[in-house]
Amino acid sequence: MAGSLVLLGGDPGIGKSTMLLQVSDMLSRNGGKVVYVSGEESPQQIKLRAERLGIEGHGLFLLAETDLEVALGYLEEVSPQLAVIDSVQTVYLNEAGGAPGSLTQLRECTLRLMRWAKPRQICLLLAGHVTKDGTLAGPRVLEHIVDVVLYLEGERFSSYRLLRGVKNRFGSTNEVGIFEMGGQGLQEVANPSQVFLSQHSEQSIGSVVVPTLEGTRPLLVEIQALTSPATFGPPRRTANGIDMGRLLMVSAVLSKRAGLSLGNQDIIANVVGGLDVSEPAADLALSLAIASSLSDRPVNPRLAVVGEVGLSGELRAVPQLERRLVEAARLGFQRCLVPGVSVDITDSAGLQVIKVNDLRQALRLGLGPRIKQSEKGSGGVEQTD
């Protein structure tokens, strides 16, 4: 949007500069004029990245400068359609006082950029660092000033990145972009569900697929759980990609309402692919994964599971269930466990919808027969009791 301020935040090394450089190249290739102001890297370093990304640089101007007055003078001279400030923590104003990156400097620099860009109808993209607790530049000092706030997320050792919108004065924040970081930069993942389920095995114990929602996009992800007797000290709970509070709540409900003996078990829960699943709709899948690991009973690989678990063991409805079911059917799933309180949900596209009312019923219908010891052996060597 012309005259808008867009703030892109994320952890160090997540790919903010790469994304901004690719966006700048896309606009310049279409005839736009772009100025990229870098306060962190030298022109030689940015050139190396541009060559790796295959960026030729026609219509893309580069300025390595941290003095905001000097940078604004150059922008006034060039008059681009798009300007990138990478990053807003590195630029400073002499009259503002304080070190670059301080709250005073951040506020004054962002306000100066806003006053300059809006009358000239020039779009500004600002890269922002996050603090230790994951917030942008302190106590949201920038998020109240800018028009759009985007977060680039992803695990350190995963190649996948999620771009989330948390504020948008010009539209909805319900869209999520999913990308893969490769040698040519960030590339769009056209079918993320298929990518995240590509290694889902047929007879895997403690593994369940849940149709989640990332914004308005349905996404099928695999949740894994492992239970192991606690040998030293009290049992531990470890969550990767799942909220620790949800894991503790689900474990307590399984013990109290479903009769599972988890008091002496270490529980490790993980979301495959480095994704973060925070919505309560994944409660039932997490419950089945834990029960599957504890009982050595696999879950049907063609079964998807979705539902929120209440403290009394009841299953609660989840939003936009129909969209989740359509995505599961598209990827070849044959059945789906859903809360019994869901209304107007019928079988569709070859997917059988199974309504369950409580956690006990879901465990009874979702878990398959126990795998024999001889079937667990690897390399064709039969194991015996």
C-alpha positions in Angstrom: 0.0 0.0 0.0 1.4 3.4 -1.0 2.5 5.5 2.0 2.3 2.5 4.4 4.9 1.5 7.0 5.4 -2.3 7.2 7.4 -3.8 10.1 8.9 -7.2 9.6 10.2 -8.8 12.8 11.9 -12.1 13.6 14.8 -13.8 15.4 18.3 -13.2 14.3 19.2 -15.2 11.2 15.6 -16.2 10.5 15.7 -14.7 7.0 14.4 -11.1 7.3 17.1 -9.5 5.2 16.8 -12.3 2.6 13.0 -11.8 2.3 13.3 -8.0 2.1 16.0 -8.3 -0.7 13.8 -10.7 -2.6 10.8 -8.4 -2.3 12.9 -5.5 -3.5 14.1 -7.4 -6.5 10.5 -8.4 -7.4 9.3 -4.8 -7.5 12.4 -3.5 -9.3 12.0 -6.2 -12.0 8.4 -4.9 -12.6 9.7 -1.4 -13.3 9.6 0.0 -9.8 12.4 2.0 -8.2 13.6 0.6 -4.9 16.2 1.9 -2.3 17.6 -0.6 0.2 19.1 1.1 3.2 21.4 -1.2 5.2 22.8 -0.3 8.6 24.1 -3.8 9.4 26.0 -5.0 6.3 28.4 -3.5 3.8 27.5 -3.2 0.1 30.0 -6.0 -0.6 28.2 -8.4 1.8 24.8 -7.5 0.3 26.2 -8.0 -3.2 27.3 -11.6 -2.3 23.8 -12.4 -1.0 22.2 -10.8 -4.2 24.5 -13.0 -6.4 23.5 -16.1 -4.5 19.8 -15.2 -4.9 20.2 -14.5 -8.6 19.4 -10.8 -8.2 20.7 -8.6 -11.0 19.8 -5.3 -9.3 18.2 -3.3 -12.2 16.3 -0.4 -10.6 17.5 -1.5 -7.1 19.7 1.1 -5.3 21.8 0.3 -2.2 22.8 2.7 0.6 24.9 1.6 3.6 24.1 4.3 6.1 23.0 4.6 9.8 22.5 8.4 10.0 18.7 8.7 9.3 19.0 12.3 8.1 21.6 11.3 5.5 19.4 8.3 4.4 16.3 10.5 4.1 18.2 13.0 2.0 19.2 10.2 -0.4 15.6 8.9 -0.5 14.4 12.4 -1.3 16.8 12.6 -4.2 16.0 9.2 -5.7 12.2 9.2 -4.9 11.6 5.4 -5.0 8.3 3.5 -4.9 9.6 1.3 -2.1 12.3 1.9 0.6 13.7 -0.7 2.9 15.4 0.1 6.2 17.4 -2.9 7.5 17.2 -2.5 10.4 15.4 0.2 12.3 17.5 -0.6 15.3 20.7 0.5 13.6 19.6 4.0 12.3 19.8 7.1 14.6 18.9 10.8 14.8 21.5 13.1 16.4 18.9 15.3 18.1 17.0 12.3 19.7 19.8 11.4 22.1 20.6 7.9 23.4 22.3 5.0 21.6 20.9 3.5 18.4 18.3 0.9 19.2 17.2 2.6 22.4 13.5 3.2 23.0 13.9 6.9 22.4 15.8 6.5 19.1 13.4 3.8 17.9 10.3 5.9 18.5 11.8 9.1 17.0 13.3 7.4 14.0 10.1 5.6 13.2 8.0 8.7 13.6 10.4 10.6 11.3 10.1 7.9 8.7 6.3 7.9 8.9 6.1 11.7 8.5 8.4 11.5 5.5 6.8 8.6 3.7 3.1 9.2 4.0 2.9 12.7 2.3 5.1 11.3 -0.6 3.0 8.0 -0.9 6.2 5.9 -0.6 6.0 2.4 1.0 8.5 1.7 3.7 9.6 -1.8 4.8 11.3 -1.9 8.2 13.2 -4.8 9.6 12.9 -5.1 13.4 14.8 -7.2 15.9 13.1 -9.1 18.7 14.0 -9.1 22.3 14.7 -12.1 24.5 11.0 -12.6 25.2 10.1 -12.4 21.5 8.6 -8.9 21.4 9.5 -6.4 18.8 11.9 -3.7 20.0 10.9 -3.7 23.6 7.3 -3.1 24.9 5.7 -2.8 21.5 7.0 0.7 20.9 6.9 0.3 17.1 3.8 -1.8 16.7 1.6 1.2 17.6 3.2 3.5 15.0 3.4 1.3 11.9 0.5 0.2 9.7 1.3 -3.5 9.3 3.2 -5.9 11.6 4.6 -9.2 10.2 6.5 -11.9 12.1 8.8 -14.3 10.4 8.9 -17.5 12.4 10.7 -20.8 12.3 12.8 -23.2 14.2 16.6 -22.7 14.1 17.3 -26.0 12.5 14.3 -26.2 10.2 14.2 -24.9 6.7 10.6 -23.8 6.9 9.5 -20.3 7.7 6.0 -18.9 8.5 5.1 -15.3 7.9 2.3 -14.2 10.2 0.4 -10.9 10.2 -0.5 -9.6 13.7 -1.6 -6.1 12.6 -2.9 -4.8 9.4 -4.8 -1.5 8.9 -5.6 -2.3 5.3 -6.9 -5.8 5.5 -7.2 -9.1 7.4 -4.5 -10.7 9.5 -5.8 -14.2 8.8 -3.4 -15.1 6.1 -0.1 -17.0 6.6 2.7 -17.4 4.2 4.7 -20.6 4.3 8.2 -20.6 2.8 11.2 -22.9 2.6 14.7 -21.5 2.9 17.1 -22.8 0.3 20.1 -21.9 -1.7 18.1 -19.5 -3.8 16.5 -17.8 -0.8 12.9 -18.2 0.4 10.7 -20.2 -1.9 6.9 -20.5 -1.5 5.6 -23.9 -0.3 2.6 -24.6 -2.5 1.4 -27.6 -0.6 2.6 -27.4 3.0 0.4 -30.2 4.3 1.9 -32.7 2.0 5.4 -31.6 2.8 4.9 -31.9 6.6 3.3 -35.4 6.2 5.8 -36.7 3.6 7.6 -38.9 6.2 4.4 -40.0 8.1 4.9 -43.8 8.5 2.2 -46.4 8.3 2.7 -48.1 11.7 4.2 -45.4 13.8 3.3 -45.5 17.5 2.6 -42.2 19.2 2.0 -40.3 16.0 -1.3 -38.6 15.1 -2.3 -36.2 12.3 -4.4 -33.1 13.1 -5.9 -30.6 10.7 -4.9 -27.2 12.2 -5.6 -23.7 11.0 -2.8 -21.2 10.2 -4.8 -18.0 9.7 -7.4 -19.1 7.3 -5.3 -21.8 5.7 -6.0 -25.4 6.8 -2.8 -27.3 7.4 -2.3 -30.9 8.3 0.6 -31.5 10.7 1.9 -34.6 12.6 2.0 -34.6 16.4 4.3 -37.1 18.1 4.5 -38.2 21.7 6.8 -40.5 23.6 6.3 -41.9 27.1 9.1 -43.5 29.0 9.3 -44.6 32.7 10.9 -41.9 34.8 14.1 -43.5 36.3 15.6 -40.5 38.0 13.6 -38.0 40.0 10.0 -36.9 39.3 8.6 -37.4 35.8 9.3 -34.6 33.3 7.2 -33.0 30.6 8.9 -31.7 27.4 7.0 -29.8 24.6 8.4 -28.8 21.2 6.0 -26.8 19.1 3.2 -27.3 21.7 2.2 -25.1 24.5 3.5 -26.6 27.8 0.3 -25.6 29.6 -1.8 -27.6 27.1 0.5 -30.6 27.5 0.2 -30.5 31.3 -3.6 -30.1 31.0 -4.0 -33.0 28.5 -1.8 -35.3 30.6 -3.8 -34.5 33.8 -7.1 -35.2 31.9 -5.8 -38.5 30.6 -4.8 -39.6 34.1 -8.0 -38.5 35.8 -10.7 -39.1 33.2 -9.3 -41.8 31.0 -7.5 -43.9 33.6 -4.0 -43.8 32.1 -1.1 -44.3 34.5 1.1 -41.3 33.6 2.2 -40.4 37.1 5.6 -42.2 36.6 6.1 -41.5 33.0 8.3 -38.9 31.2 6.3 -37.4 28.3 7.9 -35.8 25.3 5.6 -34.1 22.7 6.8 -32.8 19.4 5.3 -31.2 16.2 7.0 -32.5 13.1 8.6 -29.9 10.8 9.4 -27.3 13.4 5.9 -25.8 13.4 4.2 -24.3 16.5 0.6 -25.5 17.1 -1.1 -23.4 19.8 -4.8 -23.8 19.1 -6.9 -26.1 21.4 -8.1 -28.1 18.4 -4.9 -30.2 18.7 -5.8 -31.4 22.2 -7.4 -34.6 21.0 -4.5 -35.5 18.7 -2.0 -34.9 21.5 -4.1 -37.2 23.8 -4.2 -40.0 21.2 -0.5 -39.7 20.6 0.3 -40.0 24.3 -2.1 -42.9 24.8 -0.7 -44.6 21.7 2.9 -44.4 23.0 1.9 -45.6 26.5 -0.1 -48.6 25.2 2.1 -49.5 22.2 -1.0 -49.2 20.0 -0.7 -47.3 16.7 -3.2 -44.9 15.3 -4.6 -45.7 11.9 -2.4 -43.7 9.4 -5.5 -42.8 7.3 -7.2 -41.3 10.4 -7.1 -37.6 11.2 -8.1 -36.3 14.6 -9.3 -32.8 15.7 -11.0 -31.6 18.9 -10.6 -29.6 22.1 -10.5 -31.6 25.3 -12.2 -30.2 28.4 -11.2 -30.8 32.0 -14.0 -33.3 32.5 -12.9 -35.3 29.5 -15.6 -34.0 27.2 -14.8 -32.9 23.6 -15.6 -29.4 22.5 -16.3 -28.1 19.0 -13.5 -26.4 17.0 -14.0 -23.5 14.5 -14.1 -24.0 10.7 -14.3 -27.7 10.9 -15.5 -28.1 7.4 -12.4 -26.5 5.9 -10.2 -28.9 8.0 -12.1 -31.9 6.7 -11.8 -30.9 3.1 -8.1 -30.6 3.5 -7.8 -34.0 5.1 -9.9 -35.6 2.3 -7.8 -33.9 -0.3 -4.6 -35.6 1.1 -6.2 -39.1 1.1 -7.3 -39.5 4.7 -10.3 -41.9 5.0 -11.7 -41.1 8.5 -11.6 -38.2 10.9 -12.5 -38.1 14.6 -14.5 -34.9 15.5 -16.3 -33.7 18.6 -19.9 -35.0 18.8 -21.2 -31.5 19.4 -20.3 -30.5 15.9 -23.4 -29.7 13.9 -24.2 -30.2 10.2 -21.0 -32.2 9.6 -21.4 -35.1 7.2 -19.2 -37.4 5.2 -17.7 -35.7 2.2 -15.2 -36.5 -0.6 -14.7 -40.0 0.6 -13.9 -39.0 4.2 -15.9 -40.7 6.9 -16.7 -38.4 9.8 -16.8 -40.1 13.2 -18.3 -38.1 16.0 -17.1 -38.8 19.6 -18.4 -37.3 22.8 -15.7 -37.8 25.3 -12.0 -38.8 25.6 -12.6 -42.4 26.5 -14.7 -43.0 23.4 -12.1 -41.3 21.2 -9.3 -43.5 22.6 -11.4 -46.6 22.1 -12.1 -45.8 18.4 -8.8 -44.1 17.5 -6.3 -46.7 18.8 -5.6 -49.8 16.8 -4.6 -53.3 18.1 -1.3 -53.7 20.0 1.7 -54.4 17.7 3.2 -57.8 18.4 6.8 -57.9 19.6 7.9 -59.7 16.4 6.6 -56.9 14.3 8.7 -54.3 16.2 12.0 -55.9 15.2 14.2 -54.0 12.8 16.1 -55.5 9.9 13.8 -58.5 9.8 15.1 -59.9 13.1 12.2 -61.2 15.2 12.1 -60.0 18.8 10.5 -62.1 21.5 9.3 -61.3 25.0 
